[in-house]
Amino acid sequence: MNSLSIRAANVIPDPTPVVPPEAGGLLTILNWASGIGLVLGVLGVIIVGIGMVIQLQRGEGGQALAKLGWVLLGCIIITSAAGIVRAFV
């Protein structure tokens, strides 16, 4: 190995993030918030589904489809929150 490659190996930082041990409580809160959000998202899909059944019997089925789209969009945002934040940080 030449001296240039040895110096380059010492200069290039390791980009792997390391979570400090003090962040354990924050990570627990974030995991709970994510889990609760996903449970509420599933509950929202069930509620919208019940509303769709009722509205289809009345002949008003198109409005519930928009509500389902918003609930599913919320679920997608919750599940991809870490990736979204990582893209900006």
C-alpha positions as CSV (number, residue, x, y, z in Angstrom):
1,M,0.0,0.0,0.0
2,N,1.2,3.4,-0.8
3,S,1.1,6.4,1.6
4,L,-1.8,8.1,-0.3
5,S,-4.2,5.2,0.2
6,I,-3.3,5.0,3.9
7,R,-3.9,8.7,4.4
8,A,-7.2,8.5,2.4
9,A,-8.4,5.7,4.7
10,N,-7.8,7.9,7.7
11,V,-9.6,10.9,6.3
12,I,-12.8,9.3,5.0
13,P,-15.4,9.4,7.8
14,D,-17.7,6.4,8.6
15,P,-21.2,7.5,7.5
16,T,-22.9,4.8,9.6
17,P,-25.1,6.6,12.3
18,V,-24.7,5.5,15.8
19,V,-27.6,5.9,18.3
20,P,-26.3,7.2,21.6
21,P,-27.3,5.2,24.7
22,E,-29.1,8.2,26.1
23,A,-31.7,8.0,23.3
24,G,-33.3,4.8,24.6
25,G,-36.3,6.6,26.1
26,L,-36.9,8.7,23.0
27,L,-36.8,5.6,20.8
28,T,-39.3,3.9,23.1
29,I,-41.7,6.9,22.7
30,L,-41.2,6.9,18.9
31,N,-41.9,3.2,18.7
32,W,-45.0,3.5,20.8
33,A,-46.2,6.5,18.7
34,S,-45.7,4.6,15.5
35,G,-47.5,1.5,16.8
36,I,-50.4,3.5,18.1
37,G,-50.6,5.4,14.7
38,L,-50.7,2.1,12.8
39,V,-53.4,0.7,15.1
40,L,-55.5,3.8,14.6
41,G,-54.9,3.6,10.8
42,V,-56.3,0.1,10.7
43,L,-59.2,1.2,12.9
44,G,-59.8,4.1,10.4
45,V,-59.8,1.7,7.4
46,I,-62.4,-0.5,9.3
47,I,-64.6,2.6,10.1
48,V,-64.4,3.8,6.5
49,G,-65.3,0.3,5.3
50,I,-68.4,0.3,7.5
51,G,-69.3,3.8,6.2
52,M,-68.9,2.6,2.6
53,V,-71.3,-0.3,3.2
54,I,-73.9,2.0,4.7
55,Q,-73.5,4.6,1.9
56,L,-73.6,2.0,-0.9
57,Q,-77.0,0.8,0.5
58,R,-78.2,4.5,0.3
59,G,-76.6,4.9,-3.2
60,E,-73.9,7.4,-2.1
61,G,-70.8,5.2,-2.5
62,G,-68.5,7.7,-4.2
63,Q,-67.9,9.9,-1.2
64,A,-66.5,7.2,1.0
65,L,-63.8,6.3,-1.5
66,A,-62.1,9.7,-0.9
67,K,-62.1,9.1,2.8
68,L,-60.5,5.7,2.3
69,G,-57.8,7.4,0.2
70,W,-57.0,9.8,3.0
71,V,-56.9,7.1,5.6
72,L,-54.5,5.0,3.4
73,L,-52.4,8.1,2.7
74,G,-52.1,8.6,6.5
75,C,-51.0,5.0,6.9
76,I,-48.4,5.3,4.2
77,I,-47.0,8.5,5.9
78,I,-46.8,6.8,9.3
79,T,-45.0,3.7,7.9
80,S,-42.5,5.8,5.9
81,A,-41.9,8.5,8.5
82,A,-38.4,7.4,9.3
83,G,-37.4,7.4,5.7
84,I,-38.9,10.8,5.1
85,V,-37.1,12.3,8.0
86,R,-33.8,10.6,7.0
87,A,-34.1,12.1,3.5
88,F,-34.1,15.7,5.0
89,V,-31.5,15.2,7.7
